[in-house]
Amino acid sequence: MKEKLLIALSHTLKGYLTEPNATRLIQKTMSTLEQQLHARYIYIALQNKKTSYLDITHSHGVSRSALNEFHKKIGSNSIGRIFFKDSFSVIKKSDNLDDYEEMRIDDDYAMCVAAHIGWEGRTHGFLACYFDHEFEIDLATRNFFLSMAGACSAALEKEELLNLISELRQFDVETGIYSHQYFIGRLEKEMHDTQFESHALSLAILDMDNFKSIINLYGEEAAREVLKQSAEVLKSLIRGCDVLGTHGIDEFILYMPDTDATKAEKTINDFNAYLDKIAFTANNIKTSFSCGVTQLRENEDDLEELIQRAQLALYNARKSAQHTVVIEI
């Protein structure tokens, strides 16, 4: 028995190294627990950061009704001990009826084995296995279950880290607005949505008129600070549904749903008018933006063509004068 558990554990830990998806690894872990320990059903309950209640996030063999009804708080019985005292717990009806009822999520069970799920020194939830028959938990079985819970913890920690990295990649480090890659993904989705529910959409590309001059006079750090503060001004003038991103070193790109090109032009003019009234950094640097604006044509689905029209409009704006807005339909 001990050798079988070690082999199963070895396969699970190997999966952790090769499997990038936490959910798939956890499902494999639960299948292993079912096969090796003959568990009736298994689940992971994690603390919801918004409500502090525990919700089932991963399960194997749990009925849909039990999943929907599960919404537990951390009390002073078995769940509380798993969170604050014991990393491993065995719950039987004959030992403590309150513990037994607290862990019940569906029908009666003979025995439940639970271990904490956590990382960075904090418990986030627990892994629970339910059995139809009581049996003796020897050291090998206990260590096997704790190792499986540890593998689930590691997978969830890895997933949390990857989600954080992904979220950080959405933003440009210099300006704090969306990165160009993330912006393009949002714009593609918005264009796709218009195929099913038609609505106006404008795209604008804005170029700082004096970025290179600021670098020559005050240095690159000052130029980037002006660009960053200009982005903050523009964010304050657009709506929550409008999406602003980076586009080149000294350019912004902006799309505005339910907005035609004329309304988008007004927003950019308001932006430049606001910039006329203020100065940036200790050097009191003034700036403005030239802009090209276009709007989505009926049934248009070519992202590159949409961007090229805005680029052409910006090119014509640059040829005209500073802080000029040109529309290209």
C-alpha positions in Angstrom: 0.0 0.0 0.0 2.8 2.4 1.0 4.6 1.8 -2.3 1.4 2.4 -4.4 0.9 5.7 -2.6 4.5 6.8 -3.2 4.1 6.0 -7.0 0.8 7.9 -7.1 2.4 10.9 -5.3 5.3 10.8 -7.7 3.0 11.1 -10.7 1.1 14.0 -9.1 4.3 16.0 -8.4 5.6 15.3 -11.9 2.3 16.7 -13.2 2.9 19.9 -11.1 6.1 20.5 -13.0 4.6 19.9 -16.5 0.9 21.0 -16.1 0.5 24.8 -16.4 -3.3 24.7 -15.6 -4.1 24.5 -11.9 -7.6 23.2 -12.4 -6.4 20.3 -14.5 -3.7 19.3 -12.0 -6.2 19.5 -9.1 -8.7 17.3 -11.0 -5.9 14.8 -11.6 -5.0 14.9 -7.9 -8.7 14.3 -7.0 -8.9 11.4 -9.4 -5.8 9.9 -7.7 -7.3 10.3 -4.3 -10.5 8.6 -5.5 -8.5 5.7 -7.0 -6.0 5.2 -4.2 -8.1 5.9 -1.1 -11.6 5.0 -2.7 -13.1 8.3 -1.7 -16.8 8.9 -2.5 -16.4 12.6 -3.3 -13.7 15.2 -2.9 -13.6 19.0 -2.9 -11.5 22.1 -2.2 -13.2 24.9 -0.4 -11.5 28.3 -0.5 -12.2 31.5 1.4 -13.9 34.1 -0.7 -11.9 37.4 -0.4 -15.0 39.5 -0.7 -17.3 37.7 1.7 -14.9 35.8 3.9 -17.2 32.7 3.5 -15.9 29.4 2.1 -17.0 28.4 -1.4 -16.2 25.1 -3.2 -13.9 26.0 -6.1 -12.9 22.5 -7.3 -14.8 19.2 -6.8 -14.9 15.6 -7.8 -18.1 13.6 -7.4 -20.0 16.3 -5.5 -23.7 16.7 -6.5 -24.7 20.0 -8.2 -27.2 20.7 -5.4 -24.5 20.3 -2.7 -22.2 22.7 -4.7 -24.9 25.3 -5.0 -25.8 25.1 -1.3 -22.3 25.1 0.1 -21.6 28.5 1.7 -19.9 28.1 5.0 -18.1 30.4 7.5 -15.1 29.6 9.5 -16.5 28.6 12.9 -14.9 27.2 16.0 -15.4 23.5 15.2 -13.5 21.4 12.6 -13.2 24.1 9.9 -11.9 26.6 12.5 -9.3 24.1 13.7 -8.1 23.4 10.1 -7.7 27.1 9.6 -6.0 28.0 12.8 -4.7 24.9 14.6 -4.5 21.5 12.8 -3.2 21.1 9.2 -4.9 17.6 9.2 -8.1 16.4 10.6 -10.2 13.2 10.6 -13.9 13.7 11.3 -16.2 10.8 12.4 -19.8 10.9 13.7 -18.8 8.9 16.7 -16.1 11.3 17.7 -17.9 14.7 17.6 -21.4 15.3 16.2 -20.9 19.0 15.8 -17.8 18.5 13.7 -19.6 15.8 11.7 -22.6 18.1 10.9 -20.4 21.1 10.1 -18.5 19.0 7.5 -21.7 17.4 6.0 -22.5 18.8 2.5 -24.7 16.0 1.1 -25.7 12.6 2.4 -24.5 10.9 5.5 -20.9 9.7 5.4 -18.7 7.4 7.5 -15.6 9.5 7.7 -14.1 12.7 6.3 -10.4 13.5 6.0 -9.4 17.2 5.6 -6.2 19.1 5.2 -5.5 22.8 4.9 -4.8 24.5 1.6 -2.5 27.5 2.0 0.6 29.4 0.8 2.8 32.2 2.0 2.2 31.2 5.6 -1.6 31.6 5.4 -4.5 29.1 5.2 -6.8 29.8 2.3 -9.1 26.8 2.6 -9.1 23.0 2.8 -9.1 19.8 0.8 -11.8 17.3 2.0 -12.3 13.6 1.1 -15.4 11.7 2.2 -15.7 7.9 2.7 -18.5 5.4 3.0 -16.5 3.3 5.5 -14.2 4.1 8.4 -10.6 2.9 8.1 -7.4 3.4 10.0 -5.3 6.4 8.8 -1.7 5.2 9.1 1.3 7.5 8.8 1.8 6.7 5.1 -1.8 7.5 4.2 -1.7 10.7 6.3 1.5 11.9 4.6 0.1 11.0 1.2 -3.0 13.1 1.8 -1.0 16.0 3.2 1.3 15.8 0.1 -1.7 15.8 -2.2 -3.1 18.9 -0.4 0.4 20.5 -0.7 0.4 19.8 -4.4 -3.0 21.5 -4.7 -1.7 24.5 -2.6 1.3 24.8 -4.9 -0.9 24.7 -8.0 -3.2 27.4 -6.7 -0.4 29.6 -5.6 1.2 29.3 -9.0 -2.1 30.1 -10.6 -2.5 33.2 -8.4 1.0 34.4 -9.3 0.3 33.9 -13.1 -2.9 35.8 -12.8 -1.1 38.6 -11.1 1.6 38.7 -13.8 -1.1 38.6 -16.4 -2.9 41.5 -14.8 0.3 43.5 -14.5 1.0 42.9 -18.2 -2.2 44.7 -19.0 -0.6 48.0 -18.0 2.2 50.1 -19.4 4.9 50.7 -16.7 5.6 54.2 -17.8 2.1 55.7 -18.0 -0.1 53.3 -16.0 -2.6 52.9 -18.9 -3.3 49.7 -20.9 -0.4 48.2 -22.8 -0.7 48.2 -26.6 -1.1 44.5 -26.8 -3.9 44.4 -24.2 -5.6 47.4 -25.9 -5.6 45.6 -29.3 -7.1 42.6 -27.7 -9.9 44.7 -26.2 -10.5 46.5 -29.5 -10.7 43.2 -31.4 -13.4 42.0 -29.0 -15.3 45.2 -29.3 -15.3 45.0 -33.1 -16.4 41.4 -32.9 -19.3 42.4 -30.6 -20.5 45.0 -33.1 -21.1 42.2 -35.6 -23.9 40.9 -33.3 -25.1 44.2 -31.9 -24.4 47.1 -34.1 -23.2 50.3 -32.5 -20.9 53.2 -33.3 -17.3 53.1 -32.4 -14.5 55.7 -32.8 -10.8 55.2 -32.8 -8.3 57.9 -32.1 -4.5 58.0 -32.2 -2.9 60.9 -30.3 0.7 62.0 -30.7 2.5 64.4 -28.3 3.6 67.4 -30.3 6.8 68.3 -28.5 8.0 65.0 -27.0 11.5 65.2 -28.7 11.8 68.9 -27.9 11.2 68.2 -24.2 13.9 65.5 -24.3 16.4 67.9 -25.9 15.7 70.7 -23.4 15.0 68.8 -20.2 15.9 65.2 -20.7 14.1 61.9 -21.3 12.9 61.6 -17.7 11.0 64.9 -17.9 9.5 64.0 -21.3 8.2 60.7 -19.8 6.8 62.5 -16.8 4.9 64.9 -19.0 3.6 61.9 -21.1 2.5 60.1 -17.9 0.7 63.2 -16.5 -1.0 63.9 -19.8 -2.3 60.3 -19.7 -3.8 61.0 -16.3 -5.5 64.2 -17.7 -7.0 62.2 -20.7 -8.2 59.5 -18.4 -10.1 62.0 -16.3 -11.9 63.3 -19.5 -13.0 60.0 -21.0 -15.9 57.7 -19.9 -15.5 54.5 -18.0 -16.4 52.5 -21.1 -13.7 54.2 -23.2 -10.4 52.3 -23.4 -7.0 54.1 -23.5 -3.7 52.4 -24.4 -0.2 53.1 -25.5 0.8 53.3 -29.1 4.5 53.9 -29.8 6.8 55.9 -27.5 4.9 59.1 -27.4 1.5 58.2 -28.6 -1.8 57.1 -27.1 -4.6 55.1 -28.8 -8.2 55.4 -27.7 -11.4 53.7 -28.7 -14.8 55.0 -27.7 -17.9 52.8 -27.9 -21.2 54.3 -28.9 -19.4 57.4 -30.1 -19.1 58.8 -33.7 -16.0 60.5 -35.0 -17.4 64.0 -34.4 -18.0 63.3 -30.7 -14.6 61.8 -30.4 -13.1 64.9 -32.0 -14.7 67.0 -29.3 -13.2 64.9 -26.5 -9.7 65.3 -28.0 -10.3 69.1 -28.4 -11.4 69.3 -24.8 -8.2 67.4 -23.8 -6.0 69.9 -25.7 -8.0 72.8 -24.2 -7.3 71.5 -20.7 -3.6 71.0 -21.5 -3.4 74.7 -22.6 -4.3 75.7 -19.0 -1.7 73.7 -17.2 2.1 73.0 -17.1 4.0 69.9 -16.0 7.0 69.3 -13.8 9.1 71.9 -12.0 10.1 73.2 -15.4 6.5 74.2 -16.1 6.5 72.3 -19.4 3.5 72.9 -21.7 2.4 70.2 -24.2 -0.4 69.4 -26.7 -1.4 66.4 -28.9 -2.1 66.0 -32.6 -4.7 63.4 -33.3 -6.2 61.3 -36.1 -9.8 60.0 -35.6 -11.8 57.5 -37.5 -14.9 55.4 -36.9 -16.0 51.9 -37.5 -17.7 51.4 -40.9 -20.9 49.4 -41.1 -20.1 45.6 -41.0 -16.3 46.4 -40.9 -14.2 43.6 -39.3 -10.7 44.5 -40.5 -8.8 45.8 -37.4 -5.7 46.7 -39.4 -7.7 48.8 -41.9 -9.4 50.7 -39.0 -6.0 51.5 -37.4 -4.5 52.5 -40.8 -7.3 55.1 -41.3 -6.6 56.6 -37.9 -2.9 56.6 -38.7 -3.6 58.4 -42.0 -5.7 60.9 -40.2 -2.9 61.5 -37.7 -0.4 61.9 -40.5 -2.6 64.6 -42.1 -3.0 66.3 -38.6 0.8 66.4 -38.2 1.2 68.1 -41.6 -1.3 70.8 -40.7 -0.3 72.2 -37.3 0.2 71.3 -33.7 -2.8 70.2 -31.5 -4.8 69.5 -34.7 -7.5 66.9 -35.0 -8.2 65.3 -38.4 -11.1 62.9 -39.1 -10.7 60.2 -41.7 -13.9 58.3 -42.4 
